[in-house]
């Protein structure tokens, strides 16, 4: 990295932020190219999380420097992400520390690293922890709604524990047609994970006022997808299975959603809502 870039990176966010944003963006592309990607947690999705965290920080009343720190925190918070349910926040925080500690001041680094380390826990007092709060809230949004349905279905196909579970089940159960056992088990796995997300993360009173109406609608869609799967409604099963197959192929999240062909009004609306999230995250609130 040149002296000019290093000097620019140490400027205040107000004066140096546009250039710094480009630097971080390019760096994250490079990291993904070298280290591979997980479709549900790829460069595109991390960038959306960054933009959403920046917007939430703005609406929480954060200054420009804090908004820029929230952007960076959103970008890097899931950089270390296993293809399993294994904890990853500490590793992401350590990774974050290494890539930013020479580019920012001591306090900004501490805020961003803290946000990465605690991104799965929303703080009780937003104003005292604006970077952490913004990143954690941004991370919570896509757990529900249409984007949650697409991401969750895509990701299950890549998890090591699910791959093993499917292989074992195929060895035990006869099937009348190719893929029957995997399809049935994939839907079951997605239902299980959807139910788990409800119990683990849905706490409406922890969202700030400007997010509550939107998040309530996302939770309604979350339940709509869950109930559709449990009742074997064709639109929900089709969405889950098509995304699961896309996950097996390693298709990127946005590409998979754009390529999805709805079969009913419900999954058509889900596709539209998911693309709105990916294309205009800063306009959600």
C-alpha positions as CSV (number, residue, x, y, z in Angstrom):
1,X,0.0,0.0,0.0
2,X,1.4,3.4,-0.9
3,X,2.2,6.1,1.6
4,X,-0.5,8.3,0.1
5,X,-3.2,5.6,0.6
6,X,-2.0,5.0,4.2
7,X,-2.0,8.7,4.9
8,X,-5.5,9.1,3.4
9,X,-6.7,6.1,5.5
10,X,-5.7,8.0,8.6
11,X,-7.6,11.1,7.8
12,X,-10.9,11.9,9.5
13,X,-13.9,10.2,8.0
14,X,-15.3,13.5,7.0
15,X,-12.3,14.4,4.7
16,X,-11.0,11.0,3.7
17,X,-14.1,8.8,3.7
18,X,-14.9,8.6,-0.1
19,X,-11.4,7.4,-0.9
20,X,-11.3,5.1,2.1
21,X,-14.6,3.5,1.1
22,X,-13.1,2.6,-2.3
23,X,-10.1,1.1,-0.6
24,X,-12.2,-1.0,1.7
25,X,-14.4,-2.1,-1.2
26,X,-11.4,-3.2,-3.3
27,X,-9.8,-4.9,-0.4
28,X,-12.9,-7.0,0.4
29,X,-13.1,-8.0,-3.3
30,X,-9.5,-9.2,-3.1
31,X,-10.1,-11.1,0.1
32,X,-13.0,-12.9,-1.4
33,X,-11.1,-13.7,-4.5
34,X,-8.2,-15.2,-2.5
35,X,-10.2,-17.0,0.2
36,X,-13.3,-18.1,-1.7
37,X,-16.9,-17.2,-0.8
38,X,-20.0,-18.6,0.8
39,X,-22.9,-17.7,-1.5
40,X,-25.1,-16.5,1.4
41,X,-22.3,-14.5,2.8
42,X,-20.4,-13.2,-0.3
43,X,-19.0,-9.9,-1.2
44,X,-22.3,-8.6,-2.6
45,X,-24.2,-9.4,0.6
46,X,-21.5,-8.0,2.9
47,X,-21.5,-4.8,1.0
48,X,-25.3,-4.6,1.4
49,X,-24.8,-5.1,5.1
50,X,-22.3,-2.3,5.2
51,X,-24.7,0.1,3.4
52,X,-27.5,-0.9,5.7
53,X,-25.3,-0.4,8.9
54,X,-24.3,3.0,7.6
55,X,-27.9,4.0,7.0
56,X,-29.0,2.8,10.5
57,X,-26.1,4.7,12.1
58,X,-27.3,7.9,10.3
59,X,-30.9,7.4,11.5
60,X,-29.6,6.8,15.1
61,X,-28.1,10.2,14.9
62,X,-24.4,9.2,14.4
63,X,-21.8,11.6,13.1
64,X,-20.2,11.1,9.7
65,X,-17.1,9.4,11.2
66,X,-19.3,6.9,13.2
67,X,-21.4,6.2,10.1
68,X,-18.2,5.4,8.2
69,X,-17.1,3.0,11.0
70,X,-20.5,1.3,10.9
71,X,-20.0,0.8,7.1
72,X,-16.7,-0.9,7.6
73,X,-18.0,-2.9,10.5
74,X,-20.9,-4.1,8.3
75,X,-18.5,-5.1,5.6
76,X,-16.1,-7.1,7.7
77,X,-18.3,-8.5,10.5
78,X,-18.9,-11.9,8.8
79,X,-15.6,-12.1,6.9
80,X,-14.8,-15.3,8.7
81,X,-17.9,-17.4,8.2
82,X,-17.8,-21.2,8.4
83,X,-20.1,-23.4,6.3
84,X,-21.7,-24.6,9.5
85,X,-23.4,-23.3,12.6
86,X,-20.1,-23.0,14.4
87,X,-19.4,-19.7,16.2
88,X,-17.4,-17.2,14.1
89,X,-17.7,-13.8,15.7
90,X,-14.3,-14.0,17.5
91,X,-12.5,-15.0,14.4
92,X,-14.1,-12.2,12.4
93,X,-13.1,-9.7,15.1
94,X,-9.5,-10.9,15.0
95,X,-9.5,-10.7,11.2
96,X,-10.9,-7.2,11.3
97,X,-8.3,-6.1,13.8
98,X,-5.5,-7.2,11.5
99,X,-6.8,-5.5,8.3
100,X,-7.7,-2.1,9.9
101,X,-5.4,-1.5,12.8
102,X,-2.8,0.3,10.7
103,X,-5.4,2.3,8.8
104,X,-7.5,4.0,11.5
105,X,-7.1,5.6,14.8
106,X,-7.2,3.6,18.1
107,X,-10.8,4.5,19.0
108,X,-12.3,3.8,15.6
109,X,-10.5,0.4,15.5
110,X,-11.8,-0.5,18.9
111,X,-15.4,0.4,17.9
112,X,-15.3,-1.6,14.7
113,X,-13.6,-4.6,16.2
114,X,-16.2,-4.6,19.1
115,X,-19.0,-4.5,16.5
116,X,-17.5,-7.5,14.7
117,X,-17.1,-9.4,18.0
118,X,-20.6,-8.7,19.2
119,X,-22.5,-8.5,15.9
120,X,-25.0,-11.2,16.9
121,X,-26.1,-9.3,20.1
122,X,-28.0,-6.0,19.8
123,X,-27.0,-3.7,22.7
124,X,-29.6,-2.4,25.0
125,X,-28.5,1.3,24.6
126,X,-27.9,2.3,21.0
127,X,-26.5,5.7,21.7
128,X,-23.7,4.4,23.8
129,X,-22.6,1.9,21.2
130,X,-23.6,3.3,17.9
131,X,-21.2,1.3,15.7
132,X,-21.9,-1.9,17.4
133,X,-25.7,-1.2,17.4
134,X,-25.7,-0.3,13.8
135,X,-23.8,-3.4,12.7
136,X,-25.9,-5.8,14.9
137,X,-29.2,-4.3,13.7
138,X,-28.0,-4.5,10.1
139,X,-27.0,-8.1,10.6
140,X,-30.4,-8.9,12.2
141,X,-32.6,-7.6,9.3
142,X,-31.9,-10.3,6.7
143,X,-32.6,-13.1,9.2
144,X,-36.3,-12.6,8.5
145,X,-38.5,-11.7,5.6
146,X,-38.0,-12.6,1.9
147,X,-34.3,-12.2,1.9
148,X,-34.1,-14.5,5.0
149,X,-36.1,-17.2,3.2
150,X,-33.8,-17.1,0.1
151,X,-30.5,-16.9,2.1
152,X,-31.4,-19.6,4.6
153,X,-32.4,-22.1,1.9
154,X,-29.3,-21.4,-0.1
155,X,-27.0,-21.7,2.9
156,X,-28.3,-25.0,4.2
157,X,-27.0,-26.9,1.1
158,X,-23.5,-25.9,1.9
159,X,-23.4,-26.7,5.6
160,X,-21.1,-29.6,6.4
161,X,-23.5,-31.0,9.0
162,X,-26.4,-31.0,6.5
163,X,-24.3,-32.6,3.7
164,X,-23.4,-35.4,6.1
165,X,-27.0,-35.8,7.3
166,X,-28.3,-36.1,3.7
167,X,-25.7,-38.7,2.8
168,X,-26.5,-40.8,5.9
169,X,-30.3,-40.6,5.2
170,X,-29.8,-41.6,1.5
171,X,-27.9,-44.6,2.7
172,X,-30.7,-45.7,5.0
173,X,-33.9,-44.9,3.1
174,X,-35.0,-46.3,-0.3
175,X,-36.2,-43.7,-2.8
176,X,-38.6,-44.2,-5.7
177,X,-37.1,-41.4,-7.8
178,X,-33.7,-39.7,-7.9
179,X,-33.2,-37.0,-5.4
180,X,-36.4,-37.8,-3.5
181,X,-34.7,-38.3,-0.1
182,X,-32.5,-35.2,-0.4
183,X,-35.5,-33.0,-1.4
184,X,-37.6,-34.2,1.5
185,X,-34.8,-33.8,4.0
186,X,-33.7,-30.4,2.6
187,X,-37.2,-29.1,3.2
188,X,-37.2,-30.5,6.7
189,X,-33.8,-28.9,7.4
190,X,-35.0,-25.5,6.2
191,X,-38.1,-25.7,8.3
192,X,-36.0,-26.6,11.4
193,X,-33.6,-23.7,10.8
194,X,-36.5,-21.3,10.1
195,X,-38.1,-22.2,13.4
196,X,-34.7,-21.9,15.2
197,X,-34.3,-18.3,13.8
198,X,-37.7,-17.4,15.3
199,X,-36.8,-18.6,18.8
200,X,-33.2,-17.3,18.7
201,X,-33.6,-13.8,17.2
202,X,-37.2,-12.5,17.1
203,X,-37.4,-9.8,19.8
204,X,-39.4,-6.9,18.4
205,X,-38.8,-4.6,21.3
206,X,-35.1,-4.4,20.7
207,X,-35.4,-2.5,17.4
208,X,-35.4,1.3,17.3
209,X,-38.7,3.0,16.4
210,X,-37.8,3.7,12.7
211,X,-37.2,-0.1,12.1
212,X,-40.2,-1.6,13.9
213,X,-42.8,-1.3,11.2
214,X,-40.5,-2.8,8.6
215,X,-39.3,-5.6,10.9
216,X,-42.8,-6.5,11.8
217,X,-43.6,-7.0,8.1
218,X,-40.4,-9.1,7.7
219,X,-41.5,-11.3,10.6
220,X,-44.9,-11.8,9.0
221,X,-43.2,-12.9,5.8
222,X,-40.9,-15.2,7.8
223,X,-43.9,-16.9,9.3
224,X,-45.7,-17.0,6.0
225,X,-42.7,-19.0,4.5
226,X,-42.5,-21.2,7.6
227,X,-46.2,-22.1,7.5
228,X,-46.0,-22.6,3.7
229,X,-43.3,-25.2,4.1
230,X,-45.1,-26.9,7.0
231,X,-48.2,-27.2,4.9
232,X,-46.2,-28.2,1.8
233,X,-47.6,-25.2,-0.2
234,X,-46.1,-25.5,-3.7
235,X,-44.7,-21.9,-3.8
236,X,-42.8,-22.3,-0.5
237,X,-41.5,-25.7,-1.3
238,X,-40.4,-24.5,-4.7
239,X,-38.5,-21.5,-3.3
240,X,-36.8,-23.6,-0.7
241,X,-35.8,-26.4,-3.0
242,X,-34.6,-24.2,-5.9
243,X,-32.5,-22.2,-3.6
244,X,-31.1,-25.3,-1.9
245,X,-30.1,-26.6,-5.4
246,X,-28.5,-23.3,-6.2
247,X,-26.5,-23.5,-2.9
248,X,-25.2,-26.9,-4.0
249,X,-23.9,-25.4,-7.2
250,X,-22.3,-22.5,-5.3
251,X,-24.4,-19.9,-7.0
252,X,-24.1,-16.4,-5.6
253,X,-27.1,-15.1,-3.6
254,X,-28.1,-12.3,-5.9
255,X,-27.6,-14.4,-9.0
256,X,-29.7,-17.2,-7.5
257,X,-32.6,-14.8,-6.6
258,X,-32.5,-13.1,-10.0
259,X,-32.6,-16.5,-11.7
260,X,-35.4,-17.8,-9.5
261,X,-38.7,-18.4,-11.5
262,X,-41.8,-17.9,-9.3
263,X,-44.7,-20.2,-9.6
264,X,-47.3,-18.2,-7.6
265,X,-48.1,-14.7,-6.4
266,X,-46.5,-15.5,-3.0
267,X,-43.0,-16.4,-4.2
268,X,-43.2,-13.7,-6.8
269,X,-43.6,-11.1,-4.0
270,X,-40.8,-12.8,-2.1
271,X,-38.4,-12.5,-5.0
272,X,-39.3,-8.8,-5.5
273,X,-38.8,-8.0,-1.8
274,X,-35.5,-9.9,-1.7
275,X,-34.2,-8.0,-4.7
276,X,-35.3,-4.7,-3.2
277,X,-33.3,-5.5,-0.1
278,X,-30.1,-6.3,-2.2
279,X,-30.4,-3.4,-4.6
280,X,-31.5,-0.6,-2.3
281,X,-30.7,-1.4,1.4
282,X,-30.1,2.2,2.3
283,X,-33.7,3.0,1.3
284,X,-35.4,0.5,3.5
285,X,-35.9,2.9,6.4
